[in-house]
Amino acid sequence: MSPSSNTDGLSFFSSLGAAGIAAAINFPLWRASAIAHSGFTPPALPAQSMTFLPSSMRNSASLYKHAMTGPFPGLPAVVGGMTWARCTIFFGSDLLRSLVKETGTENAFMVNVLPAFTVSSFVQVVNMPIIRATITQQDPSFKTSTGNNMTTVQALKHIYSNNGIAGLWHGTSAGLLKTVPKYVVSIVVKDYIGELQKSRNEQRGGQIGKGEMAMQSAQKSLAAGICGAVLTNPADVIRNEMFKDDALSLPQTLRNLNKGGWKWMLRGVDKNLIAVAAPVATTIFLTDLFKDVFGNEIRESGEVARRATRKLTRRFTNAEGKK
């Protein structure tokens, strides 16, 4: 296997493992964000359980308690969808970026923006039915005729039976507006800070310890996650309300403006910082960590294999010379 194949395989499996861990950890936080953005009403906490909390915190406490206690509707679909989506976006964008650079172009948009834009757009369109169904599942009033939570398959069938095939992709425009800029911003910030760190490390001789390497990865990851989450929060609100009310993006935006001016753009931003910035930052950080750990193991294994090959070659050459 060529070094390039080893590198691509290492990058892919590092991204896949990091995305899976981030998705599993993040599910309750994503659920709280989906409920808050959609305007769903979670069950209220018993009054006696909230007496120690300030009144301003009780709604948030009720929301997070509901999000973190079972049952967890849509859990397998959300975790699976987030895992393949983030893995494809981060690994695919890096791979496409390297292919674009090989063409010799120095156009900043072609190298830095186009790969992330293309891959994240593709992933968002493919994932849209699962996103719509799983967000709909978080509505506490969304039940089967027997009063049970709907499965993701049942939610997809419900949406299809009421709105047709187009209903499964309802909200794609807002989804693209929210997801694509989020990942483009996150990836551009990640790559930009990574290049700055690489340049600074080279000026210092290129020798940095593992602790400092981890700190640099954490700084890059947090900056990428926070920028992507904050800048795209308004599109998150619009998309989720479109799901709830079966509205179009422009009328929904105008309705929000008429209700309370521009305040709706910050609705749920605190939860978005947790639900969006945290998994993006975790995915980037863990990918770097896995590539460093397993990359060292692969290099060490390769060196052992090369030594063994040289030893066997010498033995074979010596044996042939004695004949």
C-alpha positions in Angstrom: 0.0 0.0 0.0 1.4 3.4 -1.0 2.0 6.2 1.6 -0.8 8.2 0.0 -3.2 5.3 0.5 -2.1 5.0 4.1 -2.6 8.7 4.7 -6.0 8.8 3.1 -7.1 5.7 5.0 -5.8 7.1 8.3 -7.6 10.4 7.6 -10.9 8.7 6.8 -11.1 6.4 9.8 -9.9 9.1 12.1 -12.7 11.4 10.8 -15.2 8.5 11.0 -14.3 7.6 14.6 -14.2 11.3 15.7 -17.6 12.0 14.1 -19.2 9.0 15.7 -18.0 9.8 19.2 -19.0 13.5 18.8 -22.5 12.5 17.5 -23.2 10.1 20.4 -22.1 12.6 23.0 -24.0 15.4 21.4 -27.4 13.8 20.9 -29.1 15.2 24.0 -27.7 18.7 23.3 -28.8 18.5 19.7 -32.3 17.4 20.9 -32.5 20.5 23.2 -31.4 22.8 20.4 -34.0 21.2 18.0 -36.8 21.7 20.5 -35.8 25.3 21.3 -35.4 26.4 17.7 -38.7 24.7 16.7 -40.7 26.3 19.5 -41.9 22.9 20.8 -43.1 22.9 24.4 -41.4 20.2 26.5 -43.2 18.9 29.6 -42.8 21.3 32.6 -40.7 20.2 35.6 -42.6 19.7 38.8 -42.7 23.0 40.7 -41.0 21.5 43.8 -38.0 20.4 41.7 -37.2 23.9 40.6 -37.5 26.0 43.7 -33.7 26.3 44.1 -33.4 27.8 40.5 -33.9 31.4 39.6 -37.1 31.8 37.6 -35.1 32.9 34.5 -33.4 29.5 34.4 -36.4 27.2 34.9 -37.4 27.0 31.3 -33.9 26.0 30.3 -33.7 23.5 33.1 -37.0 22.0 32.0 -35.8 21.8 28.4 -32.5 20.1 29.2 -34.0 17.7 31.6 -36.5 16.6 29.0 -33.7 16.4 26.3 -31.5 14.3 28.5 -34.0 11.8 29.8 -35.5 8.9 27.8 -37.0 7.9 25.6 -34.8 9.3 22.9 -36.8 9.4 19.7 -34.7 9.3 16.6 -31.5 8.4 18.4 -30.1 5.8 15.9 -31.0 7.9 12.9 -29.5 11.1 14.4 -26.3 9.6 15.5 -25.9 7.6 12.3 -26.8 10.6 10.2 -24.4 13.0 12.0 -21.6 10.5 11.9 -21.6 9.9 8.1 -22.4 13.6 7.4 -19.5 15.1 9.4 -17.1 12.4 8.3 -18.0 13.0 4.7 -17.8 16.8 5.0 -14.5 17.0 6.8 -12.7 14.1 5.1 -14.3 14.8 1.7 -13.5 18.6 1.9 -9.9 17.9 2.7 -9.6 15.3 0.0 -11.2 17.6 -2.6 -9.1 20.5 -1.5 -5.9 18.5 -2.1 -7.2 17.5 -5.5 -7.9 21.1 -6.4 -4.5 22.2 -5.2 -2.9 19.6 -7.4 -4.3 21.4 -10.5 -2.0 24.2 -9.7 -4.6 26.9 -9.2 -3.9 29.6 -6.6 -7.5 30.9 -6.6 -8.3 31.3 -2.9 -12.0 30.6 -3.4 -11.3 27.4 -5.5 -8.9 26.1 -2.9 -10.4 27.1 0.4 -14.2 27.5 -0.1 -15.4 25.5 -3.1 -14.4 22.0 -1.7 -16.3 22.6 1.6 -19.2 24.2 -0.2 -19.6 21.3 -2.7 -19.3 18.4 -0.2 -21.5 20.0 2.5 -24.2 20.9 -0.1 -24.3 17.3 -1.3 -24.5 15.9 2.2 -27.3 18.3 3.3 -29.5 17.3 0.3 -29.0 13.6 0.8 -29.6 13.9 4.6 -32.6 16.1 4.4 -35.4 13.5 4.9 -33.7 12.1 8.0 -33.2 15.7 9.4 -36.8 16.5 8.8 -38.1 13.3 10.3 -35.9 13.3 13.4 -36.6 17.0 14.2 -40.3 16.3 13.9 -39.9 13.4 16.3 -38.7 15.8 19.0 -42.2 17.4 19.2 -43.6 16.0 22.5 -47.1 16.0 20.9 -46.0 14.0 17.9 -47.3 10.5 18.8 -48.8 7.4 17.1 -52.4 6.6 17.5 -51.6 4.5 20.6 -49.8 7.4 22.2 -46.2 6.1 21.6 -43.3 8.1 20.2 -43.1 7.6 16.4 -40.0 5.8 15.0 -38.0 7.6 12.3 -39.5 5.3 9.7 -43.0 6.1 10.9 -42.2 9.8 10.9 -40.9 9.5 7.3 -44.1 7.7 6.3 -46.2 10.3 8.1 -44.5 13.2 6.3 -44.8 11.4 2.9 -48.5 10.6 3.4 -49.3 14.2 4.3 -47.0 16.2 2.1 -45.8 13.8 -0.6 -42.2 13.2 -1.7 -41.5 17.0 -1.8 -42.4 17.1 1.9 -39.3 15.0 2.7 -37.1 17.8 1.3 -39.2 20.6 2.7 -36.9 23.1 4.3 -33.9 22.2 2.1 -33.3 25.9 1.2 -33.1 26.9 4.9 -31.1 23.7 5.6 -28.6 24.6 2.9 -28.5 28.2 4.1 -27.7 27.0 7.7 -25.6 23.9 7.1 -23.4 24.9 4.2 -22.2 28.2 5.5 -21.7 26.6 8.9 -19.3 24.0 7.6 -17.7 26.3 5.0 -16.9 28.8 7.8 -15.8 26.0 10.2 -13.5 24.4 7.6 -12.1 27.7 6.3 -11.3 28.9 9.9 -9.8 25.4 10.8 -7.6 25.5 7.7 -6.6 29.1 8.1 -5.6 28.8 11.8 -3.9 25.5 11.0 -1.8 27.2 8.4 -0.9 30.0 10.8 0.1 27.5 13.5 2.1 25.4 11.0 4.0 28.6 9.8 4.7 29.6 13.4 5.9 26.1 14.3 8.3 26.1 11.3 9.7 29.4 12.4 10.5 27.8 15.8 12.3 24.9 14.2 9.3 22.6 13.8 9.8 20.9 17.1 6.8 21.1 19.4 5.7 18.8 22.2 2.5 16.7 22.3 1.0 19.0 24.9 1.4 22.1 22.8 0.2 20.2 19.7 -2.9 19.3 21.5 -3.4 22.9 22.7 -3.1 24.2 19.2 -5.6 21.6 17.9 -8.0 22.6 20.7 -7.7 26.4 19.8 -8.2 25.7 16.1 -11.2 23.4 16.9 -13.0 25.8 19.2 -12.6 28.8 16.9 -13.9 26.8 14.0 -16.9 25.4 15.9 -17.9 28.8 17.5 -17.7 30.8 14.3 -19.8 28.2 12.4 -22.4 28.0 15.1 -23.0 31.7 15.8 -23.0 32.9 12.2 -25.6 30.4 11.1 -28.0 30.5 14.1 -30.8 32.5 12.2 -31.0 29.9 9.5 -31.4 27.2 12.1 -34.4 29.0 13.6 -36.0 29.4 10.1 -35.4 25.8 9.1 -36.9 24.3 12.2 -39.9 26.6 12.2 -40.5 25.6 8.5 -40.6 22.0 9.7 -43.1 22.8 12.5 -45.4 25.0 10.5 -44.9 23.6 6.9 -44.1 27.2 5.9 -41.8 28.6 3.2 -38.5 30.2 4.1 -39.3 33.8 3.1 -42.9 34.0 4.6 -41.5 32.4 7.8 -38.7 35.0 8.0 -41.1 37.9 7.5 -43.4 36.4 10.1 -40.6 36.3 12.6 -39.6 39.9 11.8 -43.2 41.1 12.3 -43.5 39.3 15.7 -40.4 40.7 17.4 -38.0 42.4 15.1 -34.5 40.9 14.8 -34.6 39.2 18.2 -35.5 35.9 16.7 -32.1 35.7 15.1 -30.6 35.0 18.5 -33.2 32.6 19.7 -31.5 29.4 20.9 -28.0 30.7 20.1 -26.8 29.6 23.6 -28.0 26.1 22.9 -26.6 26.3 19.4 -23.2 27.1 20.8 -23.4 23.8 22.7 -25.3 21.7 20.2 -23.3 22.8 17.1 -20.0 24.3 18.2 -19.3 21.4 20.6 -19.6 18.5 18.1 -17.8 20.3 15.3 -14.9 21.2 17.7 -14.9 17.7 19.1 -14.8 16.2 15.6 -11.9 18.3 14.5 -10.0 17.8 17.8 -10.5 14.0 17.9 -9.6 13.7 14.2 -6.3 15.4 14.9 -5.7 13.2 18.0 -6.5 9.9 16.2 -4.3 10.9 13.2 -1.4 11.7 15.6 -1.8 8.5 17.7 -2.5 6.0 14.9 -0.2 7.8 12.5 2.7 7.2 14.8 1.7 3.5 15.2 1.5 3.1 11.4 4.9 4.8 10.9 6.4 2.6 13.6 4.9 -0.5 12.0 6.2 0.5 8.6 9.7 1.0 10.0 9.6 -2.5 11.6 8.4 -4.0 8.3 11.2 -2.2 6.4 13.8 -3.4 8.9 12.6 -6.9 8.6 12.6 -6.7 4.8 16.1 -5.4 4.7 17.2 -8.2 7.1 15.6 -10.9 5.1 17.1 -9.4 1.9 20.6 -9.5 3.4 20.2 -13.0 4.5 19.0 -14.1 1.1 21.8 -12.3 -0.6 24.4 -13.8 1.7 23.0 -17.3 1.2 23.1 -16.8 -2.6 26.7 -15.6 -2.4 27.8 -18.8 -0.5 26.4 -21.1 -3.2 
